[in-house]
Amino acid sequence: RPPVDIFEDSTGITVQADMPGVSKDRLDIHVDNDTLSIEGRSEIPMPEGMEALHADVRSTRYQRSFTLSNQIDLDKIEAAVKHGVLRLRLPNAGPAKARKIAVKAA
């Protein structure tokens, strides 16, 4: 489980997950119903023709899930990774707009 910081402001939620060694091509972020899942794998690149005899750092798999409120605009979620920190921006869907409902004769 990667350590995560979660911040909320008036426009939405920001999630920052520490995932050292994980590049964008080894990240999988998806939303299924009301669950946001983050998965990533860090790997230690070995120079061609070399083999590790000893390594203090190992390949690590990160996984974390969150339950989302229905106030998040799922179509506008943004993700970026920089220096081992994944940053997700989950914008609010906005307040429900008032509307007039037409009544039909039955």
DSSP file with accessible surface (Angstrom, degrees, kcal/mol):
  #  RESIDUE AA STRUCTURE BP1 BP2  ACC     N-H-->O    O-->H-N    N-H-->O    O-->H-N    TCO  KAPPA ALPHA  PHI   PSI    X-CA   Y-CA   Z-CA
    1    1 A R              0   0  207      0, 0.0    63,-0.1     0, 0.0    61,-0.1   0.000 360.0 360.0 360.0 120.3    0.0    0.0    0.0
    2    2 A P        -     0   0    1      0, 0.0     2,-0.1     0, 0.0    17,-0.1  -0.490 360.0-104.9 -74.9 144.0    1.5    3.3   -1.0
    3    3 A P        -     0   0   78      0, 0.0    15,-2.4     0, 0.0     2,-0.4  -0.490  45.2-162.2 -65.6 140.1    1.4    6.1    1.5
    4    4 A V  E     -A   17   0A  28     13,-0.2     2,-0.4    -2,-0.1    13,-0.2  -0.972  19.7-160.0-132.7 140.7   -1.3    8.6    0.4
    5    5 A D  E     -A   16   0A  88     11,-2.7    11,-2.9    -2,-0.4     2,-0.4  -0.970  14.1-162.9-114.6 136.6   -2.2   12.2    1.1
    6    6 A I  E     -A   15   0A  96     -2,-0.4     2,-0.4     9,-0.2     9,-0.2  -0.983   7.5-177.2-125.2 127.9   -5.7   13.4    0.3
    7    7 A F  E     -A   14   0A 109      7,-2.9     7,-3.0    -2,-0.4     2,-0.4  -0.956   6.6-161.6-123.3 143.8   -6.6   17.1    0.1
    8    8 A E  E     +A   13   0A 146     -2,-0.4     2,-0.2     5,-0.2     5,-0.2  -0.971  14.3 164.7-126.5 138.3  -10.1   18.6   -0.6
    9    9 A D  E >   -A   12   0A  79      3,-2.7     3,-0.9    -2,-0.4    -2,-0.0  -0.747  56.7 -79.7-133.2-171.4  -10.9   22.1   -1.7
   10   10 A S  T 3  S+     0   0  112     -2,-0.2     3,-0.1     1,-0.2    82,-0.0   0.699 126.5  46.6 -68.7 -17.1  -14.1   23.7   -3.2
   11   11 A T  T 3  S-     0   0   81      1,-0.2    81,-2.7    80,-0.1     2,-0.3   0.544 121.7 -68.7-103.3  -8.8  -13.4   22.3   -6.7
   12   12 A G  E <   -AB   9  91A   0     -3,-0.9    -3,-2.7    79,-0.3     2,-0.4  -0.996  58.7 -52.9 157.3-158.2  -12.6   18.7   -5.8
   13   13 A I  E     -AB   8  90A  39     77,-2.8    77,-3.4    -2,-0.3     2,-0.4  -0.925  30.7-156.5-123.4 141.0  -10.2   16.3   -4.3
   14   14 A T  E     -AB   7  89A  14     -7,-3.0    -7,-2.9    -2,-0.4     2,-0.5  -0.978   8.2-165.9-117.2 129.9   -6.4   15.8   -4.9
   15   15 A V  E     -AB   6  88A   7     73,-2.5    73,-3.1    -2,-0.4     2,-0.5  -0.968   2.1-170.6-115.3 127.8   -4.8   12.4   -4.1
   16   16 A Q  E     -AB   5  87A  60    -11,-2.9   -11,-2.7    -2,-0.5     2,-0.5  -0.982   5.3-173.3-120.4 121.3   -1.0   12.2   -3.9
   17   17 A A  E     -AB   4  86A   1     69,-2.5    69,-2.9    -2,-0.5     2,-0.7  -0.957  22.7-132.6-117.7 128.8    0.5    8.7   -3.6
   18   18 A D  E     + B   0  85A  68    -15,-2.4    67,-0.2    -2,-0.5    66,-0.1  -0.716  37.6 159.1 -80.3 114.7    4.2    8.0   -3.1
   19   19 A M    >   -     0   0    1     65,-3.5     3,-1.8    -2,-0.7    65,-0.1  -0.565  22.1-163.3-136.2  68.2    5.2    5.3   -5.6
   20   20 A P  T 3  S+     0   0   77      0, 0.0     3,-0.1     0, 0.0    64,-0.1  -0.261  74.0  15.7 -60.6 137.4    9.0    5.5   -6.0
   21   21 A G  T 3  S+     0   0   47      1,-0.2    22,-0.8    21,-0.1     2,-0.6   0.430  92.6 125.0  83.7   0.0   10.3    3.8   -9.1
   22   22 A V    <   -     0   0    9     -3,-1.8    62,-0.2    20,-0.2    -1,-0.2  -0.831  43.1-161.7 -97.3 122.6    7.0    3.6  -10.8
   23   23 A S    >   -     0   0   38     -2,-0.6     3,-1.8    18,-0.4    18,-0.2  -0.552  34.7-102.3 -95.9 168.1    6.8    5.1  -14.3
   24   24 A K  G >  S+     0   0  168      1,-0.3     3,-1.2    -2,-0.2    -1,-0.1   0.810 120.1  58.4 -62.7 -29.0    3.6    6.1  -16.1
   25   25 A D  G 3  S+     0   0  130      1,-0.2    -1,-0.3     3,-0.0    -3,-0.0   0.632 105.0  51.2 -78.0  -8.4    3.8    3.0  -18.3
   26   26 A R  G <  S+     0   0   80     -3,-1.8    15,-1.3    15,-0.0     2,-0.4   0.099  93.1  97.7-111.1  21.4    3.7    0.7  -15.2
   27   27 A L  E <   -D   40   0B  35     -3,-1.2     2,-0.4    13,-0.2    13,-0.2  -0.880  49.0-171.5-108.9 142.2    0.7    2.4  -13.7
   28   28 A D  E     +D   39   0B  81     11,-3.0    11,-2.2    -2,-0.4     2,-0.5  -0.968   9.7 173.0-132.9 116.1   -2.9    1.2  -13.9
   29   29 A I  E     +D   38   0B  50     -2,-0.4     2,-0.3     9,-0.2     9,-0.2  -0.992  11.2 158.5-124.5 124.7   -5.6    3.6  -12.6
   30   30 A H  E     -D   37   0B  72      7,-2.0     7,-3.0    -2,-0.5     2,-0.5  -0.989  32.2-140.3-147.6 157.2   -9.3    2.7  -13.1
   31   31 A V  E     -D   36   0B  54     -2,-0.3     2,-0.5     5,-0.2     5,-0.2  -0.975  16.4-178.3-117.6 128.0  -12.7    3.5  -11.8
   32   32 A D  E >   -D   35   0B 104      3,-2.5     3,-2.2    -2,-0.5     2,-0.3  -0.973  66.6 -48.7-129.3 114.5  -15.3    0.7  -11.5
   33   33 A N  T 3  S-     0   0  135     -2,-0.5    -2,-0.0     1,-0.3     0, 0.0  -0.444 126.1 -20.7  57.0-113.3  -18.7    1.8  -10.2
   34   34 A D  T 3  S+     0   0   84     -2,-0.3    34,-3.8    -3,-0.1     2,-0.5   0.149 116.9 100.5-110.0  20.3  -17.7    3.9   -7.1
   35   35 A T  E <   -DE  32  67B  45     -3,-2.2    -3,-2.5    32,-0.2     2,-0.5  -0.924  53.1-160.1-114.9 124.8  -14.2    2.4   -6.6
   36   36 A L  E     -DE  31  66B   2     30,-3.0    30,-2.5    -2,-0.5     2,-0.4  -0.887  15.7-166.4 -97.0 124.2  -11.0    4.1   -7.7
   37   37 A S  E     -DE  30  65B  15     -7,-3.0    -7,-2.0    -2,-0.5     2,-0.4  -0.949   8.6-168.2-117.9 136.0   -8.1    1.6   -7.9
   38   38 A I  E     +DE  29  64B   1     26,-3.0    26,-2.3    -2,-0.4     2,-0.4  -0.987  12.1 170.2-121.4 127.2   -4.4    2.5   -8.2
   39   39 A E  E     +DE  28  63B  48    -11,-2.2   -11,-3.0    -2,-0.4     2,-0.3  -0.998   3.3 159.7-136.9 141.2   -1.8   -0.2   -9.1
   40   40 A G  E     -DE  27  62B   5     22,-2.1    22,-3.4    -2,-0.4     2,-0.4  -0.990  22.7-149.8-156.9 155.6    1.8    0.2  -10.0
   41   41 A R  E     - E   0  61B  99    -15,-1.3   -18,-0.4    -2,-0.3     2,-0.4  -0.995   8.1-154.1-132.7 128.5    5.0   -1.8  -10.2
   42   42 A S  E     - E   0  60B  11     18,-3.0    18,-0.9    -2,-0.4     2,-0.4  -0.793  16.1-173.7 -97.2 143.3    8.5   -0.5   -9.7
   43   43 A E        -     0   0   96    -22,-0.8    15,-0.1    -2,-0.4    -2,-0.0  -0.983  25.2-126.9-135.6 150.4   11.3   -2.3  -11.3
   44   44 A I        -     0   0   79     -2,-0.4     2,-0.2    13,-0.1    15,-0.1  -0.863  29.1-134.9 -97.6 113.0   15.1   -2.0  -11.1
   45   45 A P        -     0   0  117      0, 0.0    -2,-0.0     0, 0.0     0, 0.0  -0.506  16.9-153.2 -70.7 133.1   16.5   -1.7  -14.6
   46   46 A M        -     0   0   92     -2,-0.2     3,-0.1     4,-0.1     4,-0.0  -0.902  22.2-110.8-105.3 135.4   19.6   -3.8  -15.2
   47   47 A P    >   -     0   0   75      0, 0.0     3,-2.0     0, 0.0    -1,-0.0  -0.325  50.4 -86.1 -59.9 146.9   22.2   -2.8  -17.8
   48   48 A E  T 3  S+     0   0  196      1,-0.3     3,-0.1     3,-0.0     0, 0.0  -0.265 114.2  17.2 -58.5 134.8   22.2   -5.2  -20.7
   49   49 A G  T 3  S+     0   0   84      1,-0.3     2,-0.3    -3,-0.1    -1,-0.3   0.485 104.2 108.3  83.3   3.1   24.4   -8.2  -20.2
   50   50 A M    <   -     0   0  126     -3,-2.0     2,-0.4    -4,-0.0    -1,-0.3  -0.821  49.1-160.6-114.0 155.2   24.5   -7.8  -16.4
   51   51 A E        -     0   0  163     -2,-0.3     2,-0.4    -3,-0.1    -3,-0.0  -0.994  25.5-114.8-133.4 137.9   22.9   -9.8  -13.6
   52   52 A A        -     0   0   51     -2,-0.4     3,-0.2     1,-0.2    -6,-0.0  -0.571  25.8-179.5 -74.8 125.6   22.3   -8.6  -10.0
   53   53 A L  S    S+     0   0  171      1,-0.4     2,-0.3    -2,-0.4    -1,-0.2   0.751  78.6   5.0 -89.1 -31.2   24.3  -10.6   -7.5
   54   54 A H        -     0   0  143      0, 0.0    -1,-0.4     0, 0.0     2,-0.4  -0.975  65.5-179.3-152.2 137.9   22.9   -8.6   -4.6
   55   55 A A        -     0   0   54     -2,-0.3    -3,-0.0    -3,-0.2     0, 0.0  -0.950  16.6-169.9-143.8 120.7   20.2   -6.0   -4.4
   56   56 A D  S    S+     0   0  143     -2,-0.4     2,-0.5     2,-0.0    -1,-0.1   0.757  82.4  63.0 -74.3 -27.3   19.0   -4.1   -1.3
   57   57 A V  S    S-     0   0  101      3,-0.0     2,-0.3     0, 0.0   -13,-0.1  -0.870  73.4-168.9-103.0 131.6   16.1   -2.7   -3.4
   58   58 A R        -     0   0  197     -2,-0.5     2,-0.1     1,-0.1   -16,-0.1  -0.740  34.9 -83.2-114.2 167.0   13.6   -5.0   -4.8
   59   59 A S        -     0   0   61     -2,-0.3     2,-0.4   -15,-0.1   -16,-0.2  -0.438  51.1-157.1 -64.4 137.0   10.8   -4.7   -7.3
   60   60 A T  E     -E   42   0B  55    -18,-0.9   -18,-3.0    -2,-0.1     2,-0.5  -0.967  12.5-152.1-125.8 139.5    7.7   -3.4   -5.5
   61   61 A R  E     -E   41   0B 124     -2,-0.4     2,-0.4   -20,-0.2   -20,-0.2  -0.946  14.1-161.8-110.3 126.1    4.0   -3.7   -6.3
   62   62 A Y  E     +E   40   0B  31    -22,-3.4   -22,-2.1    -2,-0.5     2,-0.3  -0.867  13.7 169.9-106.4 140.7    1.7   -0.9   -5.1
   63   63 A Q  E     +E   39   0B  79     -2,-0.4     2,-0.3   -24,-0.2   -24,-0.2  -0.968   3.1 159.0-151.9 135.9   -2.0   -1.3   -4.8
   64   64 A R  E     -E   38   0B  53    -26,-2.3   -26,-3.0    -2,-0.3     2,-0.3  -0.985  15.4-162.2-155.3 143.8   -4.7    0.9   -3.2
   65   65 A S  E     -E   37   0B  62     -2,-0.3     2,-0.3   -28,-0.2   -28,-0.2  -0.971   4.1-170.5-131.2 149.3   -8.4    1.4   -3.6
   66   66 A F  E     -E   36   0B  36    -30,-2.5   -30,-3.0    -2,-0.3     2,-0.5  -0.987  23.1-127.0-136.9 145.1  -10.8    4.2   -2.6
   67   67 A T  E     -E   35   0B 108     -2,-0.3     2,-0.3   -32,-0.2   -32,-0.2  -0.814  31.0-147.7 -91.5 127.6  -14.6    4.5   -2.5
   68   68 A L        -     0   0   24    -34,-3.8     2,-0.1    -2,-0.5    -2,-0.0  -0.689   8.3-124.3 -96.5 149.2  -15.7    7.6   -4.3
   69   69 A S    >   -     0   0   61     -2,-0.3     3,-1.2     1,-0.1    -1,-0.1  -0.431  28.9-112.2 -80.6 163.5  -18.7    9.8   -3.6
   70   70 A N  T 3  S+     0   0  153      1,-0.2    -1,-0.1    -2,-0.1    -2,-0.0   0.418 108.2  78.3 -78.3   6.1  -21.2   10.3   -6.3
   71   71 A Q  T 3  S+     0   0  125      2,-0.1    22,-3.7    21,-0.1    23,-0.5   0.401  71.1 100.3 -93.7   3.6  -20.2   14.0   -6.4
   72   72 A I  B <  S-F   92   0C  11     -3,-1.2     2,-1.2    20,-0.3    20,-0.2  -0.738  74.8-131.1 -91.9 135.3  -17.0   13.3   -8.4
   73   73 A D    >   -     0   0   36     18,-3.0     3,-1.7    -2,-0.4     4,-0.2  -0.715  22.4-168.6 -83.8  97.2  -17.0   13.9  -12.2
   74   74 A L  G >  S+     0   0   82     -2,-1.2     3,-0.9     1,-0.3    -1,-0.2   0.787  80.4  59.9 -61.8 -29.0  -15.6   10.6  -13.3
   75   75 A D  G 3  S+     0   0  156      1,-0.2    -1,-0.3    -3,-0.1    -2,-0.1   0.627 105.5  48.7 -75.5 -12.4  -15.0   11.8  -16.9
   76   76 A K  G <  S+     0   0  134     -3,-1.7    -1,-0.2    15,-0.2    -2,-0.2   0.228  73.9 132.2-114.6  13.8  -12.7   14.6  -15.8
   77   77 A I    <   -     0   0   41     -3,-0.9     2,-0.3    -4,-0.2    13,-0.2  -0.476  39.0-161.8 -66.1 134.9  -10.3   12.7  -13.5
   78   78 A E  E     -C   89   0A 132     11,-2.1    11,-2.8    -2,-0.2     2,-0.4  -0.926   7.6-167.5-121.8 146.1   -6.7   13.6  -14.3
   79   79 A A  E     +C   88   0A  59     -2,-0.3     2,-0.3     9,-0.2     9,-0.2  -0.990  10.0 168.2-134.7 142.1   -3.5   11.7  -13.4
   80   80 A A  E     -C   87   0A  62      7,-1.9     7,-3.4    -2,-0.4     2,-0.4  -0.989  16.3-154.7-147.9 146.6    0.2   12.7  -13.5
   81   81 A V  E     +C   86   0A  42     -2,-0.3     2,-0.3     5,-0.2     5,-0.2  -0.988  19.4 164.1-126.0 134.6    3.3   11.1  -12.1
   82   82 A K  E >   -C   85   0A 148      3,-2.0     3,-1.6    -2,-0.4    -2,-0.0  -0.946  67.3  -9.7-151.7 128.4    6.5   13.0  -11.4
   83   83 A H  T 3  S-     0   0  173     -2,-0.3     3,-0.1     1,-0.3   -60,-0.1   0.859 129.2 -50.9  52.8  40.7    9.5   12.0   -9.2
   84   84 A G  T 3  S+     0   0   16    -62,-0.2   -65,-3.5     1,-0.2     2,-0.5   0.605 113.8 114.3  78.5  10.8    7.8    9.0   -7.9
   85   85 A V  E <   -BC  18  82A  46     -3,-1.6    -3,-2.0   -67,-0.2     2,-0.5  -0.965  53.3-152.3-119.2 121.0    4.6   10.8   -6.8
   86   86 A L  E     -BC  17  81A   2    -69,-2.9   -69,-2.5    -2,-0.5     2,-0.5  -0.786  12.1-164.0 -88.3 129.9    1.3   10.0   -8.5
   87   87 A R  E     -BC  16  80A 109     -7,-3.4    -7,-1.9    -2,-0.5     2,-0.4  -0.975   5.4-173.0-120.2 119.8   -1.1   13.0   -8.4
   88   88 A L  E     -BC  15  79A   0    -73,-3.1   -73,-2.5    -2,-0.5     2,-0.5  -0.939   8.8-158.3-110.7 135.4   -4.8   12.4   -9.1
   89   89 A R  E     -BC  14  78A  32    -11,-2.8   -11,-2.1    -2,-0.4   -75,-0.2  -0.966   7.2-173.8-114.4 119.7   -7.2   15.3   -9.5
   90   90 A L  E     -B   13   0A   3    -77,-3.4   -77,-2.8    -2,-0.5   -13,-0.1  -0.883  15.0-155.7-114.7  94.9  -10.9   14.3   -8.9
   91   91 A P  E     -B   12   0A  26      0, 0.0   -18,-3.0     0, 0.0   -79,-0.3  -0.396  21.5-105.5 -74.6 149.4  -13.0   17.3   -9.7
   92   92 A N  B     -F   72   0C  48    -81,-2.7   -20,-0.3   -20,-0.2   -21,-0.1  -0.406  18.7-132.5 -66.4 148.2  -16.5   17.8   -8.2
   93   93 A A        -     0   0   57    -22,-3.7   -21,-0.1     1,-0.2    -1,-0.1   0.680  50.7-120.5 -74.4 -17.2  -19.4   17.2  -10.6
   94   94 A G        -     0   0   46    -23,-0.5    -1,-0.2     2,-0.0     3,-0.1  -0.113  40.4 -49.6  94.4 161.8  -20.9   20.4   -9.4
   95   95 A P        -     0   0  123      0, 0.0     2,-0.2     0, 0.0   -24,-0.0  -0.339  66.8 -95.1 -67.9 150.6  -24.2   21.1   -7.8
   96   96 A A        -     0   0  102      1,-0.1     2,-0.3    -2,-0.0    -2,-0.0  -0.458  45.0-120.8 -63.8 134.7  -27.3   19.6   -9.3
   97   97 A K        -     0   0  191     -2,-0.2     2,-0.1    -3,-0.1    -1,-0.1  -0.593  21.7-116.7 -83.2 138.7  -28.9   22.1  -11.6
   98   98 A A        +     0   0  105     -2,-0.3     2,-0.3     2,-0.0    -1,-0.1  -0.468  42.3 172.9 -69.8 140.9  -32.5   23.2  -10.8
   99   99 A R        -     0   0  196     -2,-0.1     2,-0.4     2,-0.0     0, 0.0  -0.994  33.5-114.4-149.9 153.8  -34.9   22.3  -13.5
  100  100 A K        -     0   0  195     -2,-0.3     2,-0.6     1,-0.0    -2,-0.0  -0.729  26.8-145.5 -89.0 134.9  -38.6   22.4  -14.2
  101  101 A I        -     0   0  115     -2,-0.4     2,-0.2     2,-0.0    -2,-0.0  -0.908  13.6-134.1-105.5 121.8  -40.3   19.0  -14.6
  102  102 A A        -     0   0   85     -2,-0.6     2,-0.5     1,-0.0     0, 0.0  -0.522  13.5-140.6 -75.3 140.7  -43.2   18.9  -17.0
  103  103 A V        -     0   0  141     -2,-0.2     2,-0.3     0, 0.0    -1,-0.0  -0.896  14.4-154.8-104.6 126.3  -46.3   17.1  -15.9
  104  104 A K        -     0   0  187     -2,-0.5     2,-0.3     1,-0.0     0, 0.0  -0.773  22.3-111.1 -99.8 146.6  -48.1   15.0  -18.4
  105  105 A A              0   0  107     -2,-0.3    -1,-0.0     1,-0.1     0, 0.0  -0.563 360.0 360.0 -73.0 135.2  -51.8   14.1  -18.3
  106  106 A A              0   0  152     -2,-0.3    -1,-0.1     0, 0.0     0, 0.0  -0.460 360.0 360.0 -91.7 360.0  -52.2   10.5  -17.6
